[in-house]
Amino acid sequence: MRLLILLGAIAAGVWSQVPAGCRSKLDIVFLLDASYSEGSDNFKKQVQFVENFVNQFNVGPDAAQFSVITFATSVHNEFYLNTYSTVSGVVSGIQKILYRPGATYTDKALSYAQTVSFQPQHGGRPDAEKIVIVLTDGQSSSHANTLYVNYHC
């Protein structure tokens, strides 16, 4: 529910009106679908969406932190939550993301986010809201495994 409210506030352009206490310390991990069915053009749209999204936040150890993972047949960590501490740094990291197509193994990306992305050594903070945003064009290549990982996270 918090994710929908967060996305709604940003989409409506009222993010700046959300009380500061409700928008501090967020650990946000994006999972971007780089599958063949997504295609290069749609993948670029995902990357642009993430860049626009990040530009709505204050970034830093006492504010929002971002991580991006791309997935297809393999999972690629593009950068961790603690890699960049400024908006410009995060945007620079986003602009370096490459399209590496393959099958759509959403389950691998979800599992990686759960087991790796939010760990303290990668910037995960115990007092931050942990949010995963998945951008995909549809069904996983391993539907059963995706459901399993989703329900056991």
Salt bridges, closest charged atoms under 4 A:
ASP27 OD1 - ARG125 NH2 2.60
ASP62 OD1 - LYS25 NZ 3.91
GLU78 OE2 - ARG100 NH1 2.83
ASP127 OD2 - LYS25 NZ 2.78
GLU129 OE2 - ARG2 NH1 2.47
